[in-house]
Amino acid sequence: MLTPRKAAMIAIFILTALYLLHSTNNQSSINPQQPAESPRAQIKDLVKEASTPRSTGQPESLNQDPSRPYPPPRQIATKKTGAQQPLADPASKSLREQLQYQFPYDPEGKFPAYIWQTWKYTPASGEFADSFRAAEASWTEKHPGFVHEVVTDEAAVYLLRHLYASVPEVVEAYKALPVPVMKADFFRYLILLARGGIYTDIDTTAIQSATEWLPKEVPRSTVGLVIGIEADPDRPDWKEWFSRRIQFCQWTIQAKPGHPVLRDLVATVTQETLRLKKKGPLSEKSLGKNIIEFTGPGIWTDAVFSYLNNPEYFKMEGRNVTWETFTGMETSKKVGDVVVLPITSFSPGVQQMNAKEPDDPMAFVKHEFEGSCLVRLF
């Protein structure tokens, strides 16, 4: 028999159930569960976000620049060898220490699947030269699944502001460099330090995928930097033609983020640029040295040799690493966590210094020498 007491209890139960069901439905409509975004979806979101004009204090024409798809791709979380420790009073730390904190080096991590290039225009622009299109496309064709970005000179400033927001003197130095080719040099070191992957000049053609650059017997977890030889001039007058007896090329570099060679070079260029800037506006003449020595393959080669001979990183066995370590190479050589490729790998077909042709098994990248130096000066 349904008594008034039982009827009241049933009514309370039904009302409570209806209330809970209504609350659950409202919460689901406000915060629906979303599946985890893929890396490409994340990049698409960031491109859309960066394409939306913002108030930046800059002229409106800059805010509406359609060629600025930045900030860059989010980095996918990877296993770290150690937790990042708070940096006490960053302002009191040296520039190298700040860079090390912001961009820690994980030697056992993977090489990021990024390909970075820089030029005056993107391939989507009608101003992008037809002579570069096949070369630029070769990197995407040989590296399916990689994120491939051609960063315009104008967009590079916004990208670097984002990456180096906590180290503003780096961006200040970049903007102070007086010649476009110097900015292009500095950009490759900056993007690889912050994001890693492959930097390659716009006039290079990928002959083989980067997955083939290292010998199969070399564990990728033991390598943090892959470079090639640009010049190995075995002649008495080599100083008339090249800046170093062994010169490493910097038109193509593969690196893991935070590599110490890149960190040291970024700090060196930043500090020297800002030191000179204090004396007045910079010009190519006021630098006191040529571009090759200030940002180009001269200082790049020095930074590599300095690292390979630094007892803080390697146990020295009484013999320095010099040009003699690499002269005459025909196969790759690993020193510490750096793999040096022979001249054929990034300079095939130059018909000098024992470089072989582009069909050689050790030929990985072909450089046409069209977009790097004189063309970039203006």
SEVO-646540 format. One record per residue: residue number from 1; residue in one letter; chain; x, y, z of N, C-alpha, C in turn. Coordinates in pm, whole numbers, plus 50000, padded with zeros to 5 digits. Layout:
num;residu;chaine;n.c1;n.c2;n.c3;ca.c1;ca.c2;ca.c3;c.c1;c.c2;c.c3
NUM;a;A;X;Y;Z;X;Y;Z;X;Y;Z
...
//
This chain:
num;residu;chaine;n.c1;n.c2;n.c3;ca.c1;ca.c2;ca.c3;c.c1;c.c2;c.c3
1;m;A;50085;49881;50000;50000;50000;50000;50089;50125;50000
2;l;A;50059;50219;49911;50138;50341;49898;50092;50444;50001
3;t;A;50177;50459;50102;50145;50556;50207;50196;50693;50167
4;p;A;50147;50799;50229;50198;50934;50200;50349;50946;50220
5;r;A;50402;50875;50321;50547;50883;50347;50625;50823;50231
6;k;A;50579;50703;50183;50647;50639;50072;50638;50724;49945
7;a;A;50521;50782;49923;50503;50866;49803;50599;50985;49805
8;a;A;50617;51043;49923;50708;51157;49934;50853;51116;49905
9;m;A;50895;50999;49955;51031;50951;49932;51056;50922;49784
10;i;A;50956;50862;49719;50971;50834;49575;50982;50963;49495
11;a;A;50902;51062;49532;50905;51191;49461;51042;51257;49476
12;i;A;51096;51251;49601;51229;51310;49625;51335;51240;49542
13;f;A;51327;51106;49534;51425;51029;49457;51419;51066;49309
14;i;A;51298;51076;49254;51284;51110;49112;51336;51250;49082
15;l;A;51304;51346;49168;51351;51484;49147;51503;51493;49153
16;t;A;51562;51419;49249;51709;51419;49262;51774;51361;49138
17;a;A;51719;51250;49087;51775;51188;48967;51766;51280;48847
18;l;A;51651;51349;48831;51634;51442;48720;51734;51558;48729
19;y;A;51756;51607;48851;51850;51718;48870;51994;51677;48832
20;l;A;52033;51558;48879;52168;51511;48848;52186;51488;48699
21;l;A;52085;51432;48634;52093;51408;48490;52103;51539;48414
22;h;A;52029;51639;48455;52032;51770;48388;52168;51837;48405
23;s;A;52227;51827;48524;52358;51888;48550;52467;51823;48466
24;t;A;52460;51689;48453;52560;51617;48374;52554;51655;48228
25;n;A;52433;51669;48175;52418;51708;48034;52472;51847;48009
26;n;A;52446;51940;48100;52496;52077;48085;52648;52080;48085
27;q;A;52709;52003;48178;52855;52002;48188;52917;51945;48062
28;s;A;52854;51842;48004;52908;51782;47882;52901;51877;47765
29;s;A;52795;51958;47760;52782;52052;47648;52881;52166;47658
30;i;A;52923;52198;47782;53019;52308;47800;53161;52260;47780
31;n;A;53196;52142;47835;53331;52089;47827;53331;51949;47766
32;p;A;53300;51936;47639;53299;51803;47579;53440;51747;47575
33;q;A;53451;51616;47588;53581;51550;47582;53634;51558;47439
34;q;A;53757;51604;47424;53817;51615;47292;53930;51513;47281
35;p;A;53940;51447;47165;54053;51356;47146;54183;51433;47140
36;a;A;54293;51366;47174;54425;51430;47170;54457;51473;47028
37;e;A;54508;51596;47015;54540;51647;46883;54665;51581;46829
38;s;A;54666;51554;46700;54787;51507;46633;54881;51625;46615
39;p;A;55011;51598;46593;55105;51709;46570;55061;51799;46455
40;r;A;55012;51743;46346;54970;51826;46233;54850;51912;46270
41;a;A;54757;51856;46353;54642;51936;46395;54687;52050;46484
42;q;A;54787;52025;46570;54840;52131;46655;54900;52243;46570
43;i;A;54974;52205;46466;55035;52305;46380;54927;52387;46311
44;k;A;54821;52318;46264;54712;52388;46196;54648;52490;46289
45;d;A;54628;52452;46417;54570;52545;46514;54660;52666;46536
46;l;A;54792;52641;46543;54884;52751;46566;54890;52846;46448
47;v;A;54884;52790;46328;54885;52874;46208;54761;52962;46207
48;k;A;54645;52903;46242;54521;52980;46246;54530;53088;46352
49;e;A;54586;53052;46468;54600;53149;46578;54689;53264;46540
50;a;A;54804;53233;46477;54900;53337;46442;54853;53423;46327
51;s;A;54759;53372;46247;54708;53449;46134;54607;53553;46177
52;t;A;54558;53545;46303;54462;53641;46353;54533;53767;46396
53;p;A;54496;53883;46341;54567;54008;46377;54556;54036;46526
54;r;A;54665;54082;46583;54668;54120;46724;54723;54260;46735
55;s;A;54692;54323;46846;54750;54454;46872;54889;54433;46928
56;t;A;54990;54473;46853;55129;54450;46894;55206;54578;46912
57;g;A;55141;54691;46888;55215;54815;46893;55288;54844;46764
58;q;A;55276;54749;46665;55339;54768;46536;55236;54825;46439
59;p;A;55280;54877;46326;55186;54925;46226;55090;54815;46185
60;e;A;54969;54855;46147;54866;54758;46116;54908;54665;46003
61;s;A;54987;54714;45908;55029;54631;45796;55110;54511;45840
62;l;A;55186;54522;45952;55263;54410;46003;55173;54311;46073
63;n;A;55073;54361;46146;54984;54270;46216;54905;54184;46118
64;q;A;54881;54233;45998;54799;54160;45903;54882;54085;45800
65;d;A;55011;54068;45825;55098;53999;45731;55055;53854;45715
66;p;A;55006;53813;45596;54957;53677;45578;55068;53575;45566
67;s;A;55195;53619;45555;55305;53524;45538;55370;53489;45670
68;r;A;55302;53511;45780;55359;53489;45912;55284;53379;45986
69;p;A;55307;53251;45952;55235;53142;46017;55301;53099;46147
70;y;A;55311;53189;46244;55382;53158;46367;55302;53203;46486
71;p;A;55318;53151;46605;55434;53078;46655;55451;52941;46591
72;p;A;55571;52881;46609;55605;52759;46538;55532;52639;46596
73;p;A;55551;52521;46534;55486;52399;46585;55519;52373;46730
74;r;A;55418;52329;46805;55445;52289;46944;55535;52167;46943
75;q;A;55627;52161;47036;55711;52044;47047;55634;51934;47120
76;i;A;55641;51814;47063;55578;51700;47126;55662;51657;47245
77;a;A;55596;51625;47356;55668;51588;47477;55755;51466;47451
78;t;A;55879;51471;47495;55971;51359;47481;56030;51326;47616
79;k;A;56086;51208;47624;56149;51164;47747;56272;51249;47775
80;k;A;56283;51300;47895;56397;51384;47932;56490;51307;48024
81;t;A;56619;51337;48011;56715;51268;48097;56715;51325;48238
82;g;A;56665;51446;48255;56659;51506;48387;56560;51619;48389
83;a;A;56501;51645;48505;56402;51751;48514;56470;51887;48506
84;q;A;56401;51980;48442;56455;52115;48433;56444;52182;48568
85;q;A;56555;52234;48616;56559;52298;48747;56536;52448;48734
86;p;A;56467;52508;48831;56446;52653;48825;56578;52727;48821
87;l;A;56582;52833;48741;56703;52914;48731;56689;53032;48825
88;a;A;56767;53029;48932;56759;53135;49032;56811;53266;48975
89;d;A;56728;53369;48983;56764;53504;48939;56829;53501;48800
90;p;A;56749;53474;48694;56804;53461;48558;56889;53582;48517
91;a;A;56852;53701;48562;56925;53820;48521;57070;53816;48565
92;s;A;57100;53742;48672;57236;53736;48722;57319;53627;48653
93;k;A;57256;53548;48571;57325;53438;48505;57382;53485;48371
94;s;A;57485;53414;48326;57545;53447;48197;57449;53411;48085
95;l;A;57473;53467;47968;57389;53438;47853;57390;53290;47821
96;r;A;57506;53227;47829;57513;53083;47801;57430;53003;47900
97;e;A;57431;53043;48027;57351;52972;48127;57202;52991;48102
98;q;A;57162;53109;48061;57021;53133;48030;56977;53050;47910
99;l;A;57062;53043;47808;57029;52963;47690;57022;52814;47724
100;q;A;57112;52771;47811;57111;52630;47851;56984;52597;47927
101;y;A;56936;52689;48009;56813;52667;48084;56691;52666;47991
102;q;A;56687;52760;47899;56571;52771;47810;56566;52658;47708
103;f;A;56683;52611;47664;56688;52509;47560;56781;52396;47604
104;p;A;56735;52313;47698;56821;52205;47748;56849;52102;47640
105;y;A;56964;52042;47648;57009;51943;47550;56986;51803;47603
106;d;A;56911;51724;47529;56886;51585;47563;56954;51498;47457
107;p;A;57077;51454;47482;57151;51380;47378;57085;51249;47338
108;e;A;57005;51191;47426;56941;51063;47395;56806;51080;47326
109;g;A;56760;51204;47313;56633;51227;47246;56643;51204;47095
110;k;A;56529;51209;47028;56525;51190;46884;56554;51323;46812
111;f;A;56602;51312;46690;56612;51431;46606;56470;51474;46568
112;p;A;56432;51597;46597;56297;51641;46561;56276;51636;46409
113;a;A;56156;51601;46369;56123;51588;46226;56082;51723;46167
114;y;A;56173;51820;46174;56151;51953;46119;56253;51978;46008
115;i;A;56210;52047;45904;56300;52099;45802;56275;52249;45793
116;w;A;56380;52325;45818;56370;52471;45820;56448;52529;45703
117;q;A;56386;52622;45632;56452;52699;45528;56411;52845;45543
118;t;A;56489;52935;45487;56454;53077;45494;56484;53143;45361
119;w;A;56396;53233;45321;56414;53306;45195;56328;53430;45199
120;k;A;56340;53512;45096;56264;53637;45090;56114;53612;45079
121;y;A;56077;53502;45013;55936;53471;44989;55911;53323;45018
122;t;A;55786;53289;45044;55748;53149;45060;55713;53091;44923
123;p;A;55711;52959;44910;55672;52898;44782;55531;52935;44737
124;a;A;55446;52978;44829;55311;53018;44793;55306;53153;44722
125;s;A;55416;53226;44728;55421;53359;44668;55458;53350;44519
126;g;A;55398;53438;44440;55436;53446;44299;55576;53496;44279
127;e;A;55634;53558;44383;55771;53610;44375;55876;53502;44399
128;f;A;55832;53385;44446;55926;53276;44472;55981;53225;44339
129;a;A;56114;53228;44325;56177;53197;44197;56150;53053;44153
130;d;A;56120;53036;44025;56097;52902;43971;56221;52815;43984
131;s;A;56338;52878;43983;56463;52800;43991;56480;52732;44126
132;f;A;56403;52776;44226;56413;52714;44358;56304;52609;44384
133;r;A;56202;52604;44302;56084;52523;44334;56114;52374;44341
134;a;A;56188;52322;44244;56218;52179;44246;56305;52142;44366
135;a;A;56404;52228;44395;56492;52202;44509;56413;52204;44639
136;e;A;56329;52306;44657;56249;52317;44780;56155;52197;44795
137;a;A;56093;52157;44685;55998;52045;44691;56067;51913;44721
138;s;A;56195;51901;44685;56266;51774;44707;56273;51738;44855
139;w;A;56276;51839;44942;56285;51811;45085;56156;51751;45140
140;t;A;56045;51798;45089;55917;51739;45129;55902;51599;45070
141;e;A;55942;51582;44944;55929;51452;44878;56014;51345;44946
142;k;A;56134;51382;44989;56224;51285;45052;56195;51265;45201
143;h;A;56110;51352;45257;56085;51344;45401;55935;51351;45431
144;p;A;55859;51254;45385;55716;51253;45418;55696;51240;45569
145;g;A;55605;51318;45621;55582;51316;45766;55659;51422;45841
146;f;A;55757;51486;45777;55830;51595;45841;55750;51725;45830
147;v;A;55767;51814;45926;55715;51950;45916;55818;52032;45840
148;h;A;55779;52087;45726;55871;52161;45639;55824;52306;45632
149;e;A;55908;52398;45681;55872;52539;45684;55975;52623;45607
150;v;A;55926;52708;45516;56009;52810;45454;55972;52942;45521
151;v;A;56064;52997;45596;56039;53115;45678;56088;53238;45603
152;t;A;56001;53334;45581;56043;53456;45512;56131;53540;45604
153;d;A;56207;53629;45542;56294;53716;45620;56213;53799;45720
154;e;A;56097;53847;45676;56013;53928;45764;55953;53844;45876
155;a;A;55908;53723;45843;55846;53637;45944;55946;53589;46047
156;a;A;56074;53581;46008;56176;53531;46101;56182;53614;46228
157;v;A;56162;53745;46217;56168;53832;46335;56060;53792;46435
158;y;A;55938;53769;46386;55828;53732;46475;55851;53595;46538
159;l;A;55903;53503;46458;55932;53369;46509;56035;53374;46621
160;l;A;56141;53451;46600;56248;53458;46700;56202;53532;46824
161;r;A;56116;53632;46809;56060;53698;46927;55985;53598;47014
162;h;A;55914;53506;46950;55839;53405;47025;55934;53307;47094
163;l;A;56033;53256;47020;56121;53153;47074;56215;53208;47181
164;y;A;56259;53333;47164;56359;53390;47253;56302;53504;47337
165;a;A;56174;53495;47369;56110;53600;47448;56177;53617;47584
166;s;A;56229;53508;47640;56292;53515;47772;56440;53557;47765
167;v;A;56494;53564;47642;56633;53607;47624;56634;53717;47517
168;p;A;56579;53834;47548;56556;53936;47445;56681;53990;47380
169;e;A;56797;53978;47446;56918;54030;47384;56955;53953;47258
170;v;A;56912;53828;47249;56938;53751;47127;56863;53812;47008
171;v;A;56737;53847;47030;56658;53909;46923;56714;54046;46889
172;e;A;56759;54119;46991;56819;54249;46967;56942;54237;46877
173;a;A;57023;54135;46902;57142;54114;46820;57104;54076;46677
174;y;A;57005;53990;46664;56960;53949;46530;56916;54071;46449
175;k;A;56837;54156;46509;56785;54274;46439;56896;54373;46408
176;a;A;57003;54373;46486;57112;54469;46467;57208;54429;46356
177;l;A;57209;54302;46316;57301;54259;46211;57271;54336;46082
178;p;A;57374;54394;46020;57350;54493;45914;57323;54437;45774
179;v;A;57349;54307;45752;57338;54251;45618;57245;54131;45621
180;p;A;57153;54118;45524;57059;54005;45524;57125;53868;45531
181;v;A;57238;53849;45465;57301;53718;45468;57348;53684;45609
182;m;A;57385;53784;45689;57425;53759;45827;57304;53717;45911
183;k;A;57191;53780;45886;57068;53738;45954;57033;53594;45917
184;a;A;57050;53560;45789;57021;53422;45747;57115;53323;45814
185;d;A;57243;53359;45827;57338;53274;45899;57293;53255;46044
186;f;A;57264;53366;46110;57230;53360;46252;57098;53285;46273
187;f;A;57004;53302;46181;56874;53237;46194;56889;53085;46202
188;r;A;56977;53028;46121;56988;52880;46120;57037;52829;46256
189;y;A;57130;52902;46318;57177;52859;46450;57065;52874;46554
190;l;A;56991;52983;46544;56885;53011;46642;56771;52912;46633
191;i;A;56727;52879;46512;56614;52788;46498;56652;52646;46540
192;l;A;56774;52605;46510;56817;52471;46549;56840;52462;46700
193;l;A;56892;52567;46760;56909;52567;46906;56774;52553;46976
194;a;A;56674;52624;46927;56544;52627;46994;56457;52508;46959
195;r;A;56460;52463;46833;56367;52360;46788;56432;52235;46734
196;g;A;56557;52245;46688;56623;52127;46633;56566;52089;46497
197;g;A;56617;51979;46443;56575;51932;46312;56684;51958;46210
198;i;A;56642;51989;46086;56736;52015;45977;56718;52158;45930
199;y;A;56827;52231;45921;56826;52357;45847;56897;52331;45716
200;t;A;56841;52382;45606;56907;52370;45477;56874;52491;45391
201;d;A;56973;52542;45317;56953;52659;45232;56848;52631;45125
202;i;A;56788;52738;45075;56678;52726;44980;56724;52671;44846
203;d;A;56854;52680;44816;56906;52631;44688;56973;52495;44702
204;t;A;56931;52417;44799;56982;52281;44815;56876;52180;44773
205;t;A;56920;52070;44719;56831;51961;44678;56861;51839;44762
206;a;A;56756;51778;44816;56771;51654;44892;56787;51538;44795
207;i;A;56902;51472;44800;56927;51355;44715;56879;51229;44786
208;q;A;56909;51221;44916;56864;51108;44998;56800;51162;45125
209;s;A;56710;51084;45183;56644;51123;45307;56746;51131;45420
210;a;A;56720;51219;45516;56807;51230;45633;56811;51101;45714
211;t;A;56714;51016;45697;56716;50887;45767;56830;50799;45717
212;e;A;56891;50834;45604;57001;50756;45548;57137;50820;45573
213;w;A;57140;50935;45639;57267;51007;45653;57364;50937;45748
214;l;A;57312;50874;45850;57399;50810;45949;57411;50660;45919
215;p;A;57530;50604;45941;57545;50460;45924;57450;50384;46018
216;k;A;57400;50273;45973;57301;50198;46053;57360;50150;46185
217;e;A;57492;50130;46189;57552;50080;46312;57571;50188;46418
218;v;A;57545;50314;46384;57560;50425;46479;57425;50452;46546
219;p;A;57412;50429;46678;57285;50456;46746;57250;50604;46741
220;r;A;57128;50634;46701;57086;50775;46694;57086;50842;46830
221;s;A;57075;50764;46935;57074;50820;47070;57211;50868;47115
222;t;A;57315;50841;47034;57451;50885;47069;57497;51002;46983
223;v;A;57408;51054;46898;57445;51161;46806;57355;51281;46830
224;g;A;57415;51401;46839;57336;51522;46858;57354;51625;46749
225;l;A;57456;51604;46663;57486;51701;46558;57543;51628;46438
226;v;A;57490;51659;46319;57538;51600;46193;57578;51714;46101
227;i;A;57705;51715;46060;57757;51823;45974;57836;51762;45859
228;g;A;57864;51843;45758;57942;51797;45644;58062;51887;45620
229;i;A;58158;51837;45545;58277;51914;45510;58247;51995;45384
230;e;A;58274;52124;45392;58260;52212;45276;58388;52217;45194
231;a;A;58501;52223;45263;58628;52238;45193;58738;52159;45264
232;d;A;58819;52092;45182;58936;52019;45230;59048;52043;45130
233;p;A;59097;52168;45124;59191;52208;45018;59335;52167;45047
234;d;A;59378;52060;44986;59513;52010;45007;59607;52077;44905
235;r;A;59631;52208;44927;59716;52284;44838;59780;52395;44919
236;p;A;59900;52438;44882;59973;52536;44963;59907;52673;44970
237;d;A;59828;52709;44871;59766;52841;44871;59621;52838;44919
238;w;A;59588;52742;45004;59448;52725;45046;59392;52849;45115
239;k;A;59476;52926;45183;59428;53045;45254;59375;53153;45159
240;e;A;59413;53146;45034;59362;53243;44937;59219;53212;44895
241;w;A;59174;53091;44925;59043;53047;44877;58946;53015;44991
242;f;A;58997;52971;45104;58911;52928;45213;58962;52985;45346
243;s;A;58871;52991;45443;58908;53050;45572;58972;52949;45666
244;r;A;58951;52820;45642;59005;52716;45730;59057;52600;45645
245;r;A;59157;52530;45699;59212;52415;45625;59107;52306;45607
246;i;A;59033;52278;45710;58908;52199;45700;58797;52294;45736
247;q;A;58702;52311;45646;58591;52404;45669;58460;52326;45664
248;f;A;58382;52339;45771;58252;52271;45777;58145;52359;45713
249;c;A;58061;52297;45634;57955;52374;45569;57841;52398;45666
250;q;A;57772;52511;45647;57656;52541;45728;57533;52569;45644
251;w;A;57538;52524;45515;57416;52534;45435;57320;52420;45465
252;t;A;57371;52312;45525;57285;52203;45572;57340;52153;45704
253;i;A;57256;52154;45807;57295;52110;45941;57178;52033;46001
254;q;A;57206;51924;46067;57103;51853;46144;57145;51853;46290
255;a;A;57052;51888;46379;57087;51899;46521;56968;51867;46609
256;k;A;56999;51824;46729;56898;51814;46834;56891;51947;46907
257;p;A;56773;51984;46957;56761;52114;47024;56859;52127;47140
258;g;A;56910;52248;47158;56994;52277;47272;57138;52232;47260
259;h;A;57181;52185;47142;57317;52133;47132;57419;52239;47173
260;p;A;57521;52199;47250;57618;52297;47302;57692;52376;47195
261;v;A;57718;52318;47077;57783;52396;46970;57697;52515;46932
262;l;A;57568;52491;46916;57476;52598;46879;57462;52700;46991
263;r;A;57455;52651;47114;57442;52743;47228;57562;52835;47238
264;d;A;57682;52780;47223;57802;52861;47233;57810;52962;47119
265;l;A;57773;52918;47000;57781;53008;46885;57679;53121;46894
266;v;A;57557;53089;46937;57455;53193;46954;57500;53296;47057
267;a;A;57558;53249;47167;57605;53341;47270;57719;53428;47218
268;t;A;57811;53368;47143;57926;53443;47090;57881;53552;46994
269;v;A;57795;53517;46899;57749;53616;46800;57667;53725;46868
270;t;A;57583;53686;46962;57500;53785;47033;57586;53885;47108
271;q;A;57681;53835;47185;57763;53923;47267;57851;54015;47183
272;e;A;57908;53962;47076;57994;54044;46991;57912;54150;46917
273;t;A;57794;54112;46871;57709;54208;46799;57667;54322;46891
274;l;A;57624;54288;47012;57579;54392;47104;57695;54478;47153
275;r;A;57814;54420;47163;57933;54499;47202;57960;54605;47097
276;l;A;57954;54566;46972;57980;54661;46863;57866;54761;46849
277;k;A;57745;54718;46878;57630;54807;46866;57640;54925;46962
278;k;A;57700;54903;47078;57715;55010;47175;57800;55125;47122
279;k;A;57883;55095;47024;57970;55198;46967;57901;55280;46860
280;g;A;57783;55232;46815;57709;55304;46711;57643;55208;46616
281;p;A;57565;55259;46521;57496;55172;46425;57594;55081;46352
282;l;A;57553;54955;46335;57640;54858;46271;57634;54869;46120
283;s;A;57748;54848;46057;57757;54835;45912;57856;54723;45885
284;e;A;57859;54678;45762;57950;54569;45730;58095;54609;45757
285;k;A;58128;54736;45738;58264;54783;45762;58297;54792;45911
286;s;A;58197;54826;45992;58222;54845;46135;58239;54714;46211
287;l;A;58213;54602;46146;58223;54473;46215;58367;54436;46247
288;g;A;58459;54484;46167;58600;54452;46193;58642;54318;46138
289;k;A;58551;54243;46079;58582;54115;46017;58478;54088;45909
290;n;A;58509;53996;45819;58415;53971;45712;58302;53878;45758
291;i;A;58203;53860;45672;58084;53784;45709;58119;53639;45741
292;i;A;58212;53582;45666;58250;53442;45689;58300;53423;45832
293;e;A;58373;53523;45884;58428;53511;46018;58328;53551;46126
294;f;A;58231;53636;46093;58140;53687;46195;58021;53593;46218
295;t;A;57961;53543;46110;57845;53453;46125;57854;53331;46035
296;g;A;57948;53328;45942;57951;53226;45840;58032;53101;45875
297;p;A;58079;53029;45773;58145;52901;45797;58275;52910;45876
298;g;A;58339;53028;45878;58460;53042;45958;58433;53025;46106
299;i;A;58341;53105;46160;58310;53097;46302;58236;52967;46334
300;w;A;58158;52915;46237;58090;52787;46258;58192;52674;46275
301;t;A;58294;52672;46189;58398;52570;46199;58472;52582;46332
302;d;A;58504;52705;46372;58572;52725;46499;58489;52674;46617
303;a;A;58358;52698;46612;58270;52654;46721;58268;52502;46733
304;v;A;58269;52433;46619;58270;52286;46621;58400;52234;46680
305;f;A;58513;52287;46633;58642;52240;46685;58658;52275;46833
306;s;A;58609;52391;46874;58616;52428;47015;58540;52327;47101
307;y;A;58424;52286;47054;58343;52188;47128;58414;52053;47136
308;l;A;58467;52008;47023;58531;51876;47018;58658;51869;47103
309;n;A;58714;51986;47137;58835;51990;47219;58809;52041;47360
310;n;A;58684;52047;47400;58647;52100;47531;58642;51987;47634
311;p;A;58730;51987;47733;58732;51879;47832;58607;51873;47919
312;e;A;58526;51980;47918;58400;51976;47992;58302;51877;47929
313;y;A;58318;51851;47801;58227;51762;47730;58290;51627;47699
314;f;A;58421;51624;47676;58486;51500;47635;58611;51476;47718
315;k;A;58639;51351;47741;58761;51312;47809;58875;51317;47709
316;m;A;58965;51409;47729;59076;51426;47635;59184;51320;47661
317;e;A;59239;51269;47553;59339;51162;47565;59475;51208;47515
318;g;A;59505;51335;47538;59637;51386;47506;59656;51432;47364
319;r;A;59551;51421;47280;59564;51464;47140;59443;51547;47101
320;n;A;59468;51666;47051;59359;51753;47010;59296;51705;46880
321;v;A;59170;51742;46863;59100;51718;46737;59131;51836;46645
322;t;A;59195;51812;46532;59234;51918;46440;59185;51886;46300
323;w;A;59223;51970;46204;59184;51945;46066;59236;51811;46016
324;e;A;59349;51766;46072;59405;51638;46030;59315;51521;46063
325;t;A;59226;51540;46160;59132;51434;46198;59035;51404;46085
326;f;A;59008;51504;46001;58901;51490;45902;58947;51499;45757
327;t;A;59071;51534;45732;59114;51550;45594;59115;51417;45520
328;g;A;59074;51419;45394;59077;51300;45310;58968;51198;45340
329;m;A;58870;51234;45421;58763;51140;45457;58681;51099;45334
330;e;A;58642;50972;45329;58550;50925;45226;58425;50862;45285
331;t;A;58427;50840;45416;58309;50792;45488;58290;50881;45611
332;s;A;58178;50864;45677;58150;50948;45794;58241;50912;45910
333;k;A;58259;51008;46000;58341;50987;46119;58267;51047;46239
334;k;A;58259;50971;46347;58191;51015;46468;58295;51051;46574
335;v;A;58284;51174;46626;58370;51220;46734;58277;51272;46844
336;g;A;58276;51204;46957;58180;51239;47062;58038;51219;47011
337;d;A;57957;51323;47023;57819;51313;46974;57801;51385;46840
338;v;A;57913;51411;46772;57910;51480;46642;57950;51382;46533
339;v;A;57868;51375;46429;57903;51296;46310;57940;51393;46198
340;v;A;58060;51376;46146;58109;51457;46034;58102;51372;45907
341;l;A;58033;51426;45807;58020;51356;45679;58128;51403;45583
342;p;A;58170;51318;45490;58275;51358;45395;58225;51465;45298
343;i;A;58315;51524;45224;58281;51635;45136;58176;51595;45032
344;t;A;58176;51470;44991;58078;51423;44892;57936;51434;44943
345;s;A;57915;51423;45073;57779;51415;45127;57698;51541;45103
346;f;A;57757;51659;45128;57686;51785;45111;57742;51871;44998
347;s;A;57850;51824;44933;57910;51901;44822;57943;51810;44704
348;p;A;57853;51725;44662;57886;51639;44548;57891;51719;44419
349;g;A;57976;51674;44329;57980;51735;44197;58057;51864;44187
350;v;A;58130;51906;44294;58207;52031;44284;58336;52013;44206
351;q;A;58371;51886;44179;58484;51852;44093;58617;51906;44145
352;q;A;58632;51901;44274;58759;51935;44337;58761;51875;44477
353;m;A;58877;51872;44537;58896;51824;44675;58840;51683;44694
354;n;A;58849;51602;44588;58808;51461;44592;58659;51439;44614
355;a;A;58578;51541;44589;58433;51523;44599;58384;51441;44481
356;k;A;58298;51344;44510;58245;51258;44404;58115;51315;44348
357;e;A;58055;51247;44254;57938;51297;44184;57809;51273;44263
358;p;A;57700;51341;44225;57574;51328;44299;57513;51188;44300
359;d;A;57558;51098;44210;57505;50962;44211;57584;50869;44303
360;d;A;57682;50923;44374;57759;50842;44468;57672;50806;44589
361;p;A;57688;50687;44645;57607;50646;44761;57620;50739;44882
362;m;A;57732;50811;44892;57752;50902;45005;57703;51043;44977
363;a;A;57644;51068;44860;57592;51201;44827;57451;51214;44881
364;f;A;57429;51312;44970;57300;51329;45037;57229;51459;44998
365;v;A;57307;51566;44978;57250;51699;44951;57332;51765;44842
366;k;A;57262;51826;44745;57330;51900;44637;57305;52048;44658
367;h;A;57415;52126;44662;57405;52270;44681;57433;52341;44550
368;e;A;57340;52428;44508;57354;52495;44379;57424;52631;44390
369;f;A;57447;52680;44513;57517;52806;44536;57448;52924;44466
370;e;A;57314;52924;44468;57239;53032;44405;57176;53127;44506
371;g;A;57145;53079;44626;57068;53163;44716;57136;53202;44844
372;s;A;57263;53171;44860;57323;53184;44992;57398;53314;45016
373;c;A;57476;53357;44919;57569;53466;44949;57533;53595;44877
374;l;A;57586;53613;44756;57572;53742;44690;57426;53777;44664
375;v;A;57345;53675;44628;57203;53703;44602;57136;53754;44727
376;r;A;57184;53710;44843;57119;53743;44969;57166;53878;45025
377;l;A;57265;53936;44963;57320;54060;45016;57228;54178;44993
378;f;A;57137;54166;44898;57057;54281;44861;56908;54252;44881
//
